[in-house]
Amino acid sequence: WLTDADHKAMTALYAEAKRLTVETGVVHEVDHIIPLQGRRVSGLHVPGNLQILTQAANRSKGHQYAD
């Protein structure tokens, strides 16, 4: 049900995370804002639920959603 534009947007986010890693030397990852398997709510793998974080920030967040 995702459109071609959705797939392109997600691919661009992963490419940007990789670019930032190379450029800064700090590992960046694509994070699900609302975790895919959260305790109270589960998110989707869609462009609007993705953000780029450093690996440290992403890992400290865990599978939690700050509402």
Buried (B, 14 or more C-beta within 10 A) or exposed (E): EEEEEBEEBBEEBBEEBBEBBEEEEEBBBBBBEBBEEBEEEEBEEEBEBBBBBBBEEBEEBEEEBEE
